[in-house]
Amino acid sequence: MKRLIALMVLAIIIAANFYGAKASHLQREDLSRKLIRFHVIANSDSEEDQELKLKVRDAILVDLTPKFEKVKDIKDSERIIKQSIEEIKKVAEKVIRREGKNYDVKVAYGTFDFPTRYYGTITLPAGNYNALKVVIGNGEGKNWWCVIFPPLCFIDATHGFTDTKTAEEVAKYLSQDEMELIEKEKPKVKFKIVEIIEEYYNKFKVAWKAP
């Protein structure tokens, strides 16, 4: 009887983990459709190329800031970005030439795969996100990134938002469940899950050995 109970408990745990993982995956997919990321990738990791990356970033943000002042939703943001691709490329090329480099620049807006990234207290889970991507030269250096919608790139640069204020701004556009997803303290959650699994596993072993 105890073995039967142990097997039932194990089955419940497996089912709960499966449906929990599925729900989390759907939440991440929904989240990725509500955010737009902005990435600038340097030619290399040399100090000179990394500094150039930041100068290109600054020039692009200066150019885009007035266009995003009255943005109300993600569709507005996408429209502005798509209409500005060539202009963004010209802005980047101008900075690069001014700094004495002849690197090519690739500017694209699309859906790209990203690893987990942290933005202050906010954690963006790994997955596919819409993004404005600017690649300088070979694109083999470290990248700089921010969230262009909600317009954190511009707000943080202008007002120097604290982590709390940044989270409040993001909360204007995301559901409560989505906010909980990106505000989770990942290491603690992970360790708690491990503890729960170990606890039930030990109970299962004891029940299985019992006569």
Backbone as ProteinMPNN parsed JSONL, in Angstrom:
{"seq_chain_A": "MKRLIALMVLAIIIAANFYGAKASHLQREDLSRKLIRFHVIANSDSEEDQELKLKVRDAILVDLTPKFEKVKDIKDSERIIKQSIEEIKKVAEKVIRREGKNYDVKVAYGTFDFPTRYYGTITLPAGNYNALKVVIGNGEGKNWWCVIFPPLCFIDATHGFTDTKTAEEVAKYLSQDEMELIEKEKPKVKFKIVEIIEEYYNKFKVAWKAP", "coords_chain_A": {"N_chain_A": [[0.828, -1.211, 0.0], [1.912, 1.227, 0.858], [3.852, 1.518, -1.062], [2.324, 1.896, -3.312], [1.142, 4.356, -2.72], [3.437, 5.912, -2.695], [4.194, 5.755, -5.384], [2.023, 7.069, -6.528], [2.335, 9.635, -5.472], [4.768, 10.322, -6.659], [3.97, 10.33, -9.35], [2.186, 12.459, -9.33], [3.92, 14.573, -8.749], [5.546, 14.567, -11.045], [3.617, 15.167, -13.01], [2.79, 17.696, -12.128], [5.151, 19.145, -12.412], [5.426, 18.989, -15.187], [3.143, 20.359, -16.214], [3.565, 22.768, -14.957], [5.963, 23.598, -16.128], [5.112, 23.825, -18.764], [3.215, 25.901, -18.572], [4.892, 27.957, -17.744], [6.498, 28.188, -20.0], [4.647, 29.101, -21.904], [4.043, 31.564, -20.76], [6.514, 32.85, -21.044], [6.667, 33.002, -23.815], [4.526, 34.733, -24.344], [5.433, 36.979, -23.013], [7.696, 37.649, -24.539], [6.533, 38.693, -26.777], [5.729, 41.146, -26.03], [7.783, 42.828, -25.587], [10.542, 44.796, -26.82], [13.851, 44.527, -27.725], [17.055, 46.169, -27.754], [20.048, 45.87, -29.314], [23.526, 46.364, -29.55], [26.309, 45.333, -31.185], [29.723, 44.932, -30.857], [32.649, 45.254, -33.011], [34.89, 43.85, -32.097], [36.453, 42.679, -29.041], [38.332, 44.49, -28.308], [39.586, 47.364, -26.571], [39.284, 49.755, -27.955], [37.343, 49.131, -29.919], [35.204, 48.491, -28.287], [34.677, 50.928, -27.057], [33.923, 52.354, -29.303], [31.563, 51.041, -29.936], [29.88, 51.943, -27.853], [29.744, 54.645, -28.454], [28.415, 54.583, -30.884], [26.014, 53.492, -30.005], [25.112, 55.619, -28.309], [24.705, 57.678, -30.184], [22.67, 56.613, -31.774], [20.577, 56.364, -29.915], [20.161, 59.045, -29.272], [19.191, 59.909, -31.711], [16.818, 58.415, -31.931], [15.305, 59.032, -29.671], [13.473, 61.418, -29.684], [11.553, 60.396, -31.404], [10.349, 58.388, -30.024], [8.983, 59.552, -27.987], [6.182, 59.832, -27.776], [5.225, 57.308, -27.927], [2.862, 54.719, -27.614], [2.256, 52.035, -27.65], [3.419, 48.679, -28.491], [3.153, 48.314, -31.217], [3.367, 50.87, -32.32], [6.043, 51.319, -31.701], [7.337, 49.327, -33.231], [6.671, 50.161, -35.801], [7.99, 52.655, -35.962], [10.67, 51.852, -35.664], [11.056, 50.156, -37.914], [10.673, 51.991, -39.976], [12.87, 53.518, -39.585], [15.223, 52.176, -40.096], [17.181, 52.526, -42.213], [18.016, 55.11, -41.643], [19.079, 54.772, -39.079], [21.242, 53.152, -39.705], [22.79, 54.949, -41.206], [23.386, 56.846, -39.249], [24.971, 55.309, -37.522], [27.093, 54.628, -39.252], [28.165, 57.144, -39.723], [29.258, 57.844, -37.241], [31.179, 55.835, -36.99], [32.899, 56.348, -39.184], [33.755, 58.867, -38.448], [35.317, 58.221, -36.303], [37.454, 57.155, -37.515], [37.327, 54.567, -38.597], [36.553, 51.875, -40.89], [34.514, 50.062, -40.758], [31.849, 47.881, -41.724], [28.278, 48.185, -41.294], [25.542, 46.479, -40.002], [22.109, 46.62, -39.814], [19.19, 45.506, -38.369], [15.776, 44.528, -37.894], [14.01, 42.177, -36.146], [13.126, 38.811, -35.13], [14.962, 37.305, -32.655], [17.08, 34.879, -31.062], [17.812, 34.807, -27.635], [19.948, 34.53, -24.754], [19.383, 34.185, -21.165], [19.078, 37.311, -19.6], [19.965, 40.137, -17.535], [18.454, 43.046, -16.203], [18.938, 45.395, -14.216], [16.876, 44.808, -11.509], [15.315, 43.192, -12.964], [14.745, 40.205, -14.722], [15.188, 38.857, -17.834], [13.96, 36.079, -19.302], [15.573, 33.405, -21.129], [15.026, 33.098, -24.653], [13.041, 33.716, -27.655], [13.014, 36.968, -28.91], [11.661, 40.055, -30.11], [13.759, 42.353, -31.702], [15.865, 45.218, -32.19], [18.713, 45.141, -33.907], [22.07, 46.015, -34.088], [24.954, 45.53, -35.778], [28.355, 45.878, -35.684], [31.001, 45.892, -37.922], [32.769, 42.862, -37.776], [31.26, 41.875, -35.751], [32.072, 40.453, -33.459], [32.518, 41.095, -30.878], [31.711, 41.924, -27.407], [28.294, 42.588, -26.58], [26.12, 45.438, -26.175], [23.072, 46.096, -24.507], [19.586, 46.958, -24.183], [16.18, 47.6, -23.14], [13.989, 48.591, -25.519], [11.328, 48.872, -25.907], [9.01, 48.277, -23.38], [9.932, 51.797, -23.221], [12.645, 51.818, -21.92], [15.323, 52.259, -22.496], [15.477, 54.955, -23.214], [14.252, 56.294, -21.077], [15.752, 55.55, -18.783], [18.24, 56.614, -19.488], [17.68, 59.326, -19.612], [16.44, 60.052, -17.155], [17.697, 58.6, -15.218], [16.652, 56.288, -13.844], [15.898, 54.4, -10.905], [16.205, 50.922, -9.884], [13.712, 50.195, -8.881], [11.956, 52.106, -9.979], [12.304, 51.538, -12.664], [11.188, 48.971, -12.805], [8.565, 49.65, -12.179], [7.857, 51.106, -14.436], [7.96, 49.156, -16.446], [5.902, 47.557, -15.543], [3.647, 48.865, -16.379], [3.035, 47.889, -18.822], [2.961, 45.145, -18.759], [1.409, 42.066, -17.626], [0.388, 40.996, -14.291], [1.247, 38.377, -13.776], [3.292, 38.143, -15.662], [5.059, 40.078, -14.739], [5.763, 38.928, -12.316], [7.132, 36.759, -13.299], [9.452, 37.902, -14.463], [10.58, 39.158, -12.313], [11.381, 37.324, -10.532], [13.64, 35.886, -8.187], [15.989, 34.174, -9.446], [18.144, 32.282, -8.605], [17.337, 31.596, -5.937], [14.78, 30.541, -6.321], [15.398, 28.349, -7.878], [16.95, 26.809, -6.073], [15.014, 26.248, -4.172], [13.234, 24.642, -5.574], [14.886, 22.435, -6.006], [15.177, 21.601, -3.348], [12.533, 20.81, -2.739], [12.134, 18.689, -4.551], [14.131, 16.924, -3.638], [13.155, 16.427, -1.073], [10.688, 15.064, -1.529], [11.677, 12.941, -2.961], [13.222, 11.573, -1.089], [11.213, 10.818, 0.692], [9.838, 9.127, -0.975], [11.707, 7.067, -1.354], [11.875, 6.003, 1.22], [9.238, 5.097, 1.595], [9.106, 3.211, -0.416], [10.893, 1.255, 0.411], [9.682, 0.359, 2.634], [7.836, -2.319, 4.2]], "CA_chain_A": [[0.0, 0.0, 0.0], [2.798, 2.392, 0.937], [4.524, 1.661, -2.356], [1.333, 2.463, -4.229], [1.038, 5.783, -2.384], [4.679, 6.548, -3.138], [4.121, 5.878, -6.842], [1.034, 8.104, -6.83], [2.965, 10.927, -5.152], [5.757, 10.577, -7.705], [3.235, 10.667, -10.576], [1.647, 13.818, -9.153], [5.05, 15.507, -8.86], [5.933, 14.631, -12.461], [2.56, 15.884, -13.733], [2.831, 19.106, -11.718], [6.325, 19.749, -13.048], [5.17, 19.099, -16.624], [2.199, 21.446, -16.477], [4.199, 24.014, -14.516], [6.932, 23.979, -17.159], [4.353, 24.243, -19.948], [2.642, 27.221, -18.287], [5.998, 28.914, -17.729], [6.914, 28.382, -21.393], [3.642, 29.954, -22.545], [4.227, 32.901, -20.2], [7.708, 33.431, -21.663], [6.322, 33.332, -25.199], [3.673, 35.915, -24.299], [6.302, 38.076, -22.598], [8.581, 38.03, -25.64], [5.762, 39.453, -27.765], [5.39, 42.456, -25.47], [9.022, 43.583, -25.386], [11.486, 44.946, -27.93], [15.199, 44.747, -27.208], [17.978, 46.91, -28.611], [21.393, 45.328, -29.123], [24.624, 46.875, -30.372], [27.394, 44.361, -31.061], [30.999, 45.518, -31.263], [33.478, 44.513, -33.964], [35.725, 42.937, -31.322], [36.511, 43.029, -27.625], [39.401, 45.447, -28.034], [39.093, 48.553, -25.865], [38.899, 50.739, -28.965], [36.076, 48.714, -30.533], [34.155, 48.578, -27.272], [34.352, 52.352, -26.921], [33.198, 52.724, -30.52], [30.21, 50.49, -29.77], [29.11, 52.831, -26.977], [29.507, 55.901, -29.177], [27.349, 54.281, -31.851], [24.794, 53.383, -29.191], [24.673, 56.955, -27.877], [24.219, 58.434, -31.343], [21.382, 56.033, -32.186], [19.574, 56.723, -28.911], [19.865, 60.473, -29.457], [18.374, 60.022, -32.92], [15.509, 57.787, -31.75], [14.579, 59.544, -28.499], [12.272, 62.22, -29.98], [10.558, 59.591, -32.119], [9.689, 57.498, -29.076], [8.401, 60.328, -26.889], [4.736, 59.649, -27.666], [4.896, 55.908, -28.213], [1.847, 54.212, -26.696], [2.224, 50.574, -27.607], [4.503, 48.009, -29.207], [2.962, 48.505, -32.658], [3.983, 52.167, -32.627], [7.494, 51.137, -31.629], [7.765, 48.55, -34.398], [6.531, 51.006, -36.997], [9.07, 53.643, -35.936], [11.945, 51.166, -35.899], [11.12, 49.703, -39.309], [10.811, 53.166, -40.834], [14.129, 54.206, -39.277], [16.365, 51.275, -40.292], [18.223, 53.15, -43.036], [18.526, 56.271, -40.901], [19.921, 54.241, -38.003], [22.492, 52.706, -40.332], [23.565, 56.141, -41.562], [23.878, 57.427, -37.993], [26.065, 54.454, -37.062], [28.218, 54.779, -40.186], [28.753, 58.471, -39.522], [30.094, 57.766, -36.037], [32.311, 54.946, -37.284], [33.828, 57.073, -40.07], [34.322, 59.967, -37.663], [36.327, 57.638, -35.418], [38.553, 56.659, -38.331], [37.179, 53.154, -38.934], [35.776, 51.632, -42.112], [33.685, 48.881, -40.529], [30.471, 47.829, -42.222], [27.253, 48.15, -40.248], [24.301, 45.777, -40.357], [20.997, 46.994, -38.936], [18.03, 44.655, -38.671], [14.726, 44.357, -36.888], [13.415, 40.863, -36.335], [13.041, 37.949, -33.95], [16.261, 36.675, -32.427], [17.176, 34.052, -29.86], [18.699, 35.409, -26.645], [20.071, 33.845, -23.467], [18.86, 34.952, -20.036], [19.796, 38.563, -19.367], [19.492, 40.882, -16.367], [18.328, 44.491, -16.393], [18.644, 45.801, -12.849], [16.218, 43.724, -10.776], [14.491, 42.455, -13.919], [15.386, 39.102, -15.432], [14.51, 38.452, -19.065], [14.276, 34.667, -19.542], [16.053, 33.045, -22.465], [13.95, 32.853, -25.611], [13.006, 34.551, -28.856], [12.491, 38.314, -28.672], [11.799, 41.049, -31.167], [14.886, 43.206, -31.341], [16.615, 46.044, -33.13], [20.093, 44.682, -33.746], [23.087, 46.746, -34.846], [26.207, 44.771, -35.746], [29.472, 46.667, -36.203], [32.096, 45.084, -38.455], [32.644, 41.406, -37.677], [30.292, 41.531, -34.708], [32.641, 39.4, -32.616], [32.753, 41.623, -29.538], [30.593, 41.927, -26.461], [27.202, 43.466, -26.99], [25.398, 46.261, -25.196], [21.655, 45.944, -24.797], [18.589, 47.516, -23.28], [14.801, 47.385, -23.589], [13.565, 49.787, -26.249], [9.912, 48.964, -25.557], [8.792, 49.649, -22.925], [11.08, 52.636, -23.607], [13.59, 51.959, -20.815], [16.578, 52.821, -23.022], [15.395, 56.413, -23.218], [13.885, 56.77, -19.745], [16.895, 55.382, -17.887], [19.302, 57.532, -19.899], [17.262, 60.703, -19.357], [16.07, 60.318, -15.769], [18.491, 57.803, -14.293], [15.708, 55.538, -13.021], [16.362, 53.346, -10.012], [15.65, 49.621, -10.251], [12.284, 50.198, -8.54], [11.251, 52.912, -10.98], [12.345, 50.787, -13.92], [10.184, 47.914, -12.688], [7.245, 50.295, -12.236], [7.604, 51.474, -15.829], [7.674, 47.916, -17.171], [4.613, 47.05, -15.064], [2.566, 49.54, -17.107], [2.787, 47.193, -20.086], [2.916, 43.698, -18.573], [0.449, 41.556, -16.652], [0.969, 40.67, -12.996], [1.965, 37.105, -13.92], [4.522, 38.398, -16.424], [5.964, 40.798, -13.843], [6.286, 37.942, -11.364], [8.076, 35.924, -14.039], [10.73, 38.579, -14.69], [11.124, 39.678, -11.062], [11.779, 36.211, -9.674], [15.053, 35.741, -7.857], [16.195, 32.858, -10.047], [18.894, 31.299, -7.834], [16.571, 31.137, -4.789], [13.709, 29.693, -6.837], [16.013, 27.103, -8.317], [17.322, 26.03, -4.921], [13.786, 25.801, -3.524], [12.746, 23.514, -6.369], [15.763, 21.301, -5.7], [14.832, 21.146, -2.004], [11.242, 20.115, -2.796], [12.349, 17.41, -5.237], [14.887, 16.05, -2.749], [12.277, 16.045, 0.036], [9.76, 14.034, -1.979], [12.456, 11.775, -3.385], [13.584, 10.85, 0.125], [9.991, 10.175, 1.188], [9.54, 8.041, -1.912], [12.632, 5.967, -1.082], [11.483, 5.391, 2.491], [7.983, 4.371, 1.37], [9.377, 2.075, -1.31], [11.6, 0.225, 1.172], [8.822, -0.123, 3.725], [7.126, -3.561, 3.867]], "C_chain_A": [[0.863, 1.263, 0.0], [3.516, 2.633, -0.385], [3.586, 2.285, -3.382], [1.189, 3.961, -3.993], [2.267, 6.536, -2.877], [4.67, 6.763, -4.646], [3.139, 6.969, -7.255], [1.608, 9.495, -6.577], [3.965, 11.308, -6.231], [5.083, 10.998, -9.005], [2.682, 12.085, -10.51], [2.747, 14.854, -9.317], [5.458, 15.687, -10.315], [4.915, 15.426, -13.258], [2.594, 17.369, -13.411], [4.0, 19.824, -12.367], [6.091, 19.97, -14.531], [4.264, 20.283, -16.923], [2.758, 22.792, -16.029], [5.177, 24.521, -15.556], [6.229, 24.482, -18.408], [3.78, 25.636, -19.756], [3.724, 28.289, -18.313], [6.467, 29.227, -19.143], [5.949, 29.308, -22.124], [3.754, 31.387, -22.047], [5.418, 33.595, -20.85], [7.431, 33.836, -23.102], [5.495, 34.608, -25.255], [4.5, 37.143, -23.947], [7.145, 38.572, -23.758], [7.864, 38.841, -26.709], [5.431, 40.865, -27.285], [6.605, 43.349, -25.255], [9.799, 43.703, -26.693], [12.846, 45.275, -27.327], [16.035, 45.498, -28.243], [19.384, 46.414, -28.298], [22.374, 45.992, -30.085], [25.816, 45.963, -30.124], [28.674, 44.939, -31.648], [31.739, 44.636, -32.268], [34.326, 43.468, -33.254], [35.686, 43.367, -29.858], [37.677, 43.955, -27.294], [38.797, 46.682, -27.369], [38.571, 49.598, -26.847], [37.538, 50.397, -29.585], [34.916, 48.777, -29.546], [33.728, 50.033, -27.035], [33.554, 52.836, -28.126], [31.753, 52.235, -30.443], [29.34, 51.431, -28.946], [28.819, 54.177, -27.639], [28.407, 55.728, -30.219], [26.013, 54.182, -31.125], [24.242, 54.753, -28.824], [24.059, 57.738, -29.028], [22.849, 57.92, -31.798], [20.278, 56.41, -31.204], [19.184, 58.194, -29.011], [18.938, 60.66, -30.648], [16.949, 59.496, -32.7], [14.665, 58.396, -30.631], [13.352, 60.383, -28.84], [11.173, 61.422, -30.678], [9.754, 58.705, -31.168], [8.972, 58.238, -27.945], [6.913, 60.06, -26.691], [4.29, 58.222, -28.006], [3.931, 55.371, -27.155], [1.827, 52.69, -26.588], [3.327, 49.997, -28.484], [4.379, 48.178, -30.717], [3.554, 49.832, -33.116], [5.499, 52.031, -32.682], [8.019, 50.389, -32.849], [7.72, 49.387, -35.664], [7.678, 52.013, -37.078], [10.408, 52.995, -36.267], [12.095, 50.765, -37.361], [11.313, 50.87, -40.273], [12.177, 53.834, -40.682], [15.374, 53.372, -39.549], [17.497, 51.943, -41.07], [18.842, 54.344, -42.327], [19.453, 55.832, -39.775], [21.269, 53.797, -38.555], [23.38, 53.896, -40.674], [24.162, 56.811, -40.325], [25.081, 56.635, -37.489], [27.299, 54.613, -37.945], [28.924, 56.114, -39.993], [29.69, 58.475, -38.318], [31.349, 56.946, -36.313], [33.347, 55.641, -38.159], [34.521, 58.202, -39.307], [35.442, 59.475, -36.749], [37.464, 56.98, -36.191], [38.498, 55.183, -38.682], [36.358, 53.005, -40.214], [34.918, 50.371, -41.99], [32.332, 49.01, -41.229], [29.514, 47.828, -41.032], [26.031, 47.412, -40.781], [23.238, 46.157, -39.332], [19.781, 46.166, -39.33], [17.035, 44.684, -37.526], [14.06, 43.016, -37.16], [13.323, 40.11, -35.028], [14.34, 37.176, -33.817], [16.229, 35.888, -31.121], [18.193, 34.661, -28.902], [18.785, 34.535, -25.402], [19.437, 34.707, -22.372], [19.729, 36.186, -19.809], [19.152, 39.314, -18.202], [19.522, 42.379, -16.634], [17.927, 45.065, -15.044], [18.056, 44.619, -12.094], [15.383, 42.84, -11.694], [15.319, 41.377, -14.618], [14.571, 38.767, -16.671], [14.909, 37.011, -19.375], [14.795, 34.44, -20.961], [14.866, 32.766, -23.379], [14.056, 33.749, -26.821], [12.334, 35.883, -28.553], [12.603, 39.143, -29.945], [12.91, 41.999, -30.755], [15.374, 44.031, -32.522], [18.073, 45.696, -32.892], [21.015, 45.455, -34.678], [24.413, 46.012, -34.676], [27.3, 45.584, -36.426], [30.582, 45.728, -36.677], [31.822, 43.597, -38.38], [31.639, 40.958, -36.617], [30.772, 40.444, -33.772], [32.904, 39.867, -31.188], [31.533, 41.517, -28.646], [29.528, 42.911, -26.919], [26.704, 44.309, -25.826], [23.925, 46.124, -25.524], [20.804, 46.682, -23.774], [17.21, 47.169, -23.832], [14.309, 48.671, -24.228], [12.046, 49.971, -26.185], [9.584, 47.886, -24.545], [10.067, 50.482, -23.059], [12.091, 52.891, -22.493], [14.918, 52.543, -21.261], [16.588, 54.335, -22.857], [15.123, 56.964, -21.824], [15.063, 56.685, -18.79], [17.997, 56.381, -18.2], [18.965, 58.971, -19.524], [17.081, 61.0, -17.874], [16.888, 59.531, -14.749], [17.626, 57.008, -13.33], [16.424, 54.55, -12.106], [15.747, 52.028, -10.479], [14.145, 49.574, -9.993], [11.479, 50.949, -9.581], [11.214, 52.195, -12.326], [11.284, 49.69, -13.915], [8.775, 48.488, -12.778], [6.88, 50.658, -13.674], [7.232, 50.241, -16.653], [6.284, 47.393, -16.809], [3.421, 47.713, -15.758], [2.136, 48.744, -18.34], [2.639, 45.682, -19.94], [1.865, 43.305, -17.538], [1.165, 41.241, -15.342], [1.78, 39.377, -13.071], [3.292, 37.295, -14.639], [5.535, 39.152, -15.57], [6.58, 39.846, -12.827], [7.341, 37.066, -12.025], [9.437, 36.594, -14.16], [11.346, 39.144, -13.42], [11.549, 38.572, -10.109], [13.27, 36.25, -9.409], [15.443, 34.324, -8.252], [16.971, 31.866, -9.171], [18.083, 30.726, -6.672], [15.456, 30.206, -5.226], [14.258, 28.332, -7.224], [16.344, 26.22, -7.12], [16.093, 25.487, -4.199], [13.21, 24.594, -4.252], [13.563, 22.262, -6.08], [15.414, 20.722, -4.336], [13.54, 20.33, -2.01], [11.396, 18.737, -3.426], [13.084, 16.427, -4.331], [14.016, 15.541, -1.605], [11.347, 14.907, -0.366], [10.485, 12.767, -2.418], [12.832, 10.92, -2.18], [12.375, 10.125, 0.719], [9.635, 8.965, 0.328], [10.42, 6.824, -1.626], [12.239, 5.226, 0.195], [10.237, 4.537, 2.309], [8.219, 3.112, 0.544], [10.033, 0.915, -0.547], [10.725, -0.38, 2.263], [8.065, -1.381, 3.297], [5.64, -3.314, 3.636]], "O_chain_A": [[0.605, 2.22, -0.729], [3.759, 3.772, -0.784], [3.999, 3.096, -4.211], [1.121, 4.743, -4.942], [2.165, 7.644, -3.404], [5.084, 7.815, -5.133], [3.384, 7.705, -8.211], [1.397, 10.417, -7.364], [4.016, 12.457, -6.67], [5.555, 11.907, -9.688], [2.703, 12.82, -11.498], [2.54, 15.892, -9.947], [5.687, 16.807, -10.771], [5.284, 16.26, -14.085], [2.446, 18.206, -14.3], [3.871, 20.962, -12.817], [6.494, 20.994, -15.084], [4.574, 21.111, -17.779], [2.472, 23.825, -16.633], [5.228, 25.718, -15.841], [6.676, 25.439, -19.041], [3.845, 26.466, -20.663], [3.515, 29.385, -18.831], [6.794, 30.37, -19.461], [6.37, 30.192, -22.871], [3.58, 32.327, -22.823], [5.351, 34.781, -21.172], [7.895, 34.88, -23.561], [5.726, 35.466, -26.106], [4.297, 38.218, -24.511], [7.296, 39.779, -23.946], [8.495, 39.586, -27.458], [4.913, 41.68, -28.048], [6.478, 44.485, -24.798], [9.725, 42.83, -27.558], [12.971, 46.192, -26.516], [15.755, 45.463, -29.441], [19.855, 46.522, -27.166], [22.09, 46.16, -31.272], [26.282, 45.834, -28.992], [28.699, 45.379, -32.798], [31.49, 43.434, -32.363], [34.47, 42.344, -33.734], [34.974, 44.302, -29.49], [37.975, 44.177, -26.121], [37.628, 47.001, -27.586], [37.551, 50.243, -26.603], [36.689, 51.272, -29.752], [33.784, 49.079, -29.924], [32.546, 50.315, -26.836], [32.623, 53.631, -27.988], [30.83, 52.945, -30.844], [28.189, 51.687, -29.302], [27.768, 54.774, -27.407], [27.574, 56.614, -30.411], [25.006, 54.725, -31.58], [23.053, 55.021, -29.003], [23.023, 58.384, -28.87], [21.977, 58.708, -32.164], [19.166, 56.74, -31.616], [18.015, 58.544, -28.854], [18.012, 61.47, -30.604], [15.988, 60.064, -33.219], [13.439, 58.283, -30.648], [12.27, 60.092, -28.332], [9.992, 61.747, -30.551], [8.624, 58.32, -31.468], [8.417, 57.607, -27.045], [6.431, 60.06, -25.558], [3.127, 57.978, -28.329], [4.15, 55.543, -25.956], [1.432, 52.132, -25.564], [4.072, 50.731, -29.135], [5.387, 48.186, -31.424], [4.172, 49.908, -34.177], [6.153, 52.553, -33.584], [9.032, 50.777, -33.431], [8.625, 49.324, -36.496], [8.268, 52.201, -38.142], [11.185, 53.528, -37.059], [13.136, 51.005, -37.973], [12.029, 50.751, -41.267], [12.593, 54.617, -41.536], [16.483, 53.821, -39.257], [18.646, 51.925, -40.629], [20.051, 54.563, -42.403], [20.492, 56.45, -39.545], [22.311, 54.037, -37.945], [24.591, 53.851, -40.455], [25.299, 57.282, -40.351], [26.087, 57.214, -37.079], [28.418, 54.72, -37.443], [30.149, 56.193, -40.091], [30.782, 59.041, -38.373], [32.45, 57.327, -35.913], [34.546, 55.534, -37.901], [35.711, 58.458, -39.494], [36.389, 60.205, -36.457], [38.33, 56.33, -35.606], [39.523, 54.599, -39.032], [35.576, 53.885, -40.574], [34.632, 49.701, -42.982], [31.755, 50.094, -41.313], [29.901, 47.509, -39.908], [25.552, 47.693, -41.879], [23.451, 46.026, -38.126], [19.396, 46.136, -40.499], [17.396, 44.842, -36.359], [13.601, 42.755, -38.272], [13.429, 40.696, -33.951], [14.766, 36.483, -34.741], [15.461, 36.189, -30.207], [19.308, 34.994, -29.305], [17.813, 33.876, -25.034], [19.006, 35.83, -22.633], [20.958, 36.109, -19.826], [17.965, 39.154, -17.919], [20.473, 42.909, -17.208], [16.741, 45.211, -14.749], [18.663, 43.55, -12.04], [14.808, 41.847, -11.247], [16.448, 41.62, -15.045], [13.392, 38.429, -16.568], [16.072, 36.746, -19.678], [14.484, 35.202, -21.876], [13.834, 32.262, -22.938], [15.046, 34.459, -26.994], [11.229, 35.926, -28.012], [13.516, 38.956, -30.749], [12.992, 42.404, -29.595], [15.307, 43.612, -33.678], [18.607, 45.928, -31.807], [20.782, 45.542, -35.884], [24.927, 45.888, -33.565], [27.185, 45.936, -37.6], [31.044, 44.873, -35.922], [30.79, 43.118, -38.849], [31.223, 39.8, -36.594], [29.986, 39.604, -33.334], [33.452, 39.117, -30.38], [30.465, 41.079, -29.073], [29.819, 43.924, -27.556], [26.847, 43.944, -24.659], [23.559, 46.044, -26.697], [21.242, 46.984, -22.664], [17.095, 46.519, -24.872], [14.22, 49.71, -23.573], [11.537, 51.075, -26.382], [9.838, 46.708, -24.795], [11.168, 49.932, -23.016], [12.368, 54.042, -22.157], [15.574, 53.248, -20.494], [17.578, 54.92, -22.418], [15.695, 57.981, -21.433], [15.346, 57.64, -18.066], [18.618, 56.934, -17.292], [19.849, 59.747, -19.162], [17.501, 62.047, -17.384], [16.78, 59.773, -13.547], [17.847, 57.053, -12.119], [17.426, 53.944, -12.486], [14.883, 52.012, -11.355], [13.392, 48.993, -10.775], [10.43, 50.475, -10.018], [10.211, 52.243, -13.037], [10.57, 49.503, -14.9], [7.891, 47.881, -13.383], [5.724, 50.531, -14.077], [6.301, 50.28, -17.458], [5.575, 46.853, -17.658], [2.311, 47.181, -15.727], [1.022, 48.904, -18.839], [2.236, 45.006, -20.887], [1.483, 44.108, -16.687], [2.395, 41.221, -15.286], [2.867, 39.287, -12.502], [4.297, 36.686, -14.274], [6.736, 38.899, -15.664], [7.767, 39.94, -12.514], [8.323, 36.677, -11.393], [10.466, 35.942, -13.984], [12.502, 39.566, -13.43], [12.023, 38.845, -9.006], [14.064, 36.599, -10.284], [15.25, 33.383, -7.482], [16.528, 30.731, -8.997], [18.12, 29.52, -6.43], [15.207, 29.189, -4.577], [13.657, 27.298, -6.935], [16.059, 25.023, -7.135], [16.131, 24.377, -3.668], [12.752, 23.64, -3.623], [13.015, 21.17, -5.927], [15.357, 19.503, -4.172], [13.459, 19.283, -1.367], [10.869, 17.746, -2.921], [12.722, 15.253, -4.253], [14.114, 14.379, -1.209], [11.222, 13.913, 0.348], [9.969, 11.659, -2.265], [12.769, 9.692, -2.239], [12.478, 8.99, 1.183], [9.194, 7.93, 0.827], [9.944, 5.689, -1.651], [12.264, 3.997, 0.251], [10.168, 3.408, 2.793], [7.599, 2.075, 0.783], [9.764, -0.254, -0.824], [10.986, -1.478, 2.753], [7.689, -1.495, 2.13], [4.896, -4.252, 3.347]]}, "name": "protein", "num_of_chains": 1, "seq": "MKRLIALMVLAIIIAANFYGAKASHLQREDLSRKLIRFHVIANSDSEEDQELKLKVRDAILVDLTPKFEKVKDIKDSERIIKQSIEEIKKVAEKVIRREGKNYDVKVAYGTFDFPTRYYGTITLPAGNYNALKVVIGNGEGKNWWCVIFPPLCFIDATHGFTDTKTAEEVAKYLSQDEMELIEKEKPKVKFKIVEIIEEYYNKFKVAWKAP"}
